[in-house]
Amino acid sequence: MNIAQMIDHTCLKATATEADIKQLCEEAITHNFKTVCVPTCYVAMSAHLLSGTDVGITTVVGFPLGNETPAAKAFEAKEAVLNGATDVDMVINIGALKDKKYDYVKFDIEEVVRATKSVDPKALVKVIIETCYLTPEEIEEVTEIVVQAGADFVKTSTGFGTAGATLENIQLMKKIVGNRIEIKAAGGIGSSEDAKLLIEAGATRLGTSKSIAIIQGEKLGDSGAY
């Protein structure tokens, strides 16, 4: 199992500097991670640093709360792909889901998918549902919405909520998606053992800032965050 090729090597902290992003990109090249995951303001810089490599660029849209308008999220996604992003991780409107406004939640996702694919049909959209705020029933409902909206992945967490990925939630999401779309686990992945369990449960992509420790077999514990 090549875990490195399942990892989006992440730096989304508010204090992230250009030096931090440069180091992130260098580490991704050295360890052959699937992508780096950076704020939208660093997408163009990352594209320059990673030019000529196989490392992709993930960025985040509507992050971390998800309560921007669909048009704002779509604009952010389109600009990110134009700047070199290969993957767009968007946050759903959690309040709308809680209000059972399922058509709105779907439309919100569809707008980001449309904007992303209009620039690069191969670019991936991963939809963050922020499982820590949801009941099992809500997780099931929104996971099906993500599938129907045409996204490529459903993703557990921002890493900025009250908890990150859990084995139980990955198993629940996998039960809903089957083989229709893929699953990304993020938040609180603190060891290679954690990573392997999440992969065995159905995750095909991992979001973490502890990437190097994970592939080297270290255990850092679960903080709930990236």
N, C-alpha and C positions, 0 to 999 in steps of 0.2 A: 504494500500500500504506500503510494507516494503522497504523504500528507501535505508536503510543501506545495504540491500542485493543486491542493484544495483550499489553500489559505489566501485570503485577502489581507495582506500585511497592513495594519491599520494605524493611522495617527489622526485622530479627530479632536484632540484636546483644544480648548479655546486658546491656549498659549502657544500653539504650534508655530514655529518660525521657519523661515526658508532653510535654515541649517538642519532643522528636524526633518523636513521633507527630503532634503538631499540625502541625509543619512538613511531614511526609510527606503528611498529608491536604490541606494547602493546595497543595502541589506537584501532587498528583493532580488537584485541581480545575482548577488553572491549565493543566495540560498534557493534560487529558482522558484520563488513564490508565484502563484497564479497572477495576482494583481497587487498593487498598492491601493489603499483606500484613503483618500485625502479629501479635505474640504474643496468646494468648487473653485475657490480663489487660487488653489495650487494645481489645478488640472493642467493648465498650459505649461507650467514649469515642469511638472512631472513628465508630460509628454516629451519635452525637450530632453530631459535627463535619461529617459528610457528609450529614446529613439534608437532603432536598430536592435533592440532586445525583444524577447518573447513575453516580457512582463506587461500585463494590461493595466489599465487605470480605472479603478472604481471611484465614484464620488457619491455624495449624498444629497438628496433633494427633499425640501420640506423638513429639514432635520434640525432638532430632534423631536419637535412636538407634533408636526404633521398638520397644523391647523391653518396653513396658508390656503389661498384659493387655488382651484385647479389650474387656472390660467397662469398663476405665479409659478406653480410647480412645473408646468409644461415649459414655460420660458426658461427656467433654471436648467431643466433637463436638456433642452435643445442647445443652449449655450454651452453646457458642459461637453456634450458630444462634439460640437463644432470645435471645441478647444482640445479635443483628444481623448475624452473619456470613452472607454469601451464598455463600462458597466455603470448603470444608474441605480442606486439604492434609494427608493422613496419611502416616506413614512405615510401611512394612511391617515385619514381624518378620524381619530379615535372617538371624538365626541359624536360625530355623525353615526359611527357604528353603534355607540351606546344608545343613540336615539332611534336606532333601527332604520335609519335612512339608507337602506342598502343600495338603492339606485344611485344615490349621490356618491357613496363610497366607490361603487363600480366606475362611475363616470370620472371621478378623480384619478383613479388608476389608469383608465383608458386614455385620458388626456396626456399623461406622462408617457405611456407606451407609444401613442401616436407621435408625439413630439420627438421622442428618442429614435424611433424607427424611421421617421421621415428624413433624418440626417444619415443614419447608418442602420440599415435593416439587420445587420449582424450584432448590433449593440444589445446588451442584455439589460432587462429591467428586473430588479429584485424588489419586492414589496415588503416593507417592514410593518408587521402588525402589532408589535409591542405587547407580547404575550403576558407580561407581568401585570397588565391592567385589565386583562380579559378573563371571562369565565370560560370553562371548557366549551360551552355551547357557542359562545361568541367566537372562539378560535375556530371551531368547525365552520361556522357561518361565513366568516371573513376569508378563510382559506379557500372555500369554494368560490367566493366572489373574485379572489385573486386569479384563480384558474380561468374563470369566465371572462375576465377583463383582458386576457391575452398576455399577462406577464410571464416571464421565464422562470422566476423563482418566487417563493414565499420565504420570508426571513423572520426570525423570531424577535429580534430586539435591536434597539439603538445602542445599548450599552450605557445609556443615560437615564434609564428608568430605574425602578426599584429592584429589579432582578434581571438576569440574563437568560440564556438558553437553559432549558432543562430537558432531561431525557424523556420525561413524560410528554412534554409539549411537542417534541420532535416526533414521537411515536403517534400522537394524535394527528398532527399535520400530515404525516405520511399516510395514515389511514384514509384521509380525505383526498390527497392529491394522487395517490397511487404512482403511476409512472407518467402522469400527464405533464407535470412541471417538476422542477427541482426545489430543494430546500436548503436554505443557508441558516446555520446556527451562529449566533453572535452573542457576546456578553458573558463574562465569567468563565471562559474556557481556560483553565489554569494548568493543564498537564496533557501529556500525550495520551494518557489513559482516558481523560475526559474526552479528548478529541476522537479517539477510536470508538468510544461508546456512542457518541453522537453520530458518527459516520455509520456505524452498524445499525443505528435506529432509523437511518434514512437521509441524513444530511450529506450533501455532496460538495458543499462549500462552507468554510469556516471564516468568521471575521474575528480577528484578534490582534492586539498589540503585543501579545506574548509569544509571537510566532517562533522566534528563534529558540526560546526555552522549550517550547512544545516539541519541535523537531529534534532537539537535543536530549529529550527525555527528562527534563527537569520538571519539578512540581512547584507551582507558585501559589496555588490555592485559588478559591473562587471569591472574587470581590464583587461579582455581579456586573462589573464594568468591562470595557474593552481592555 
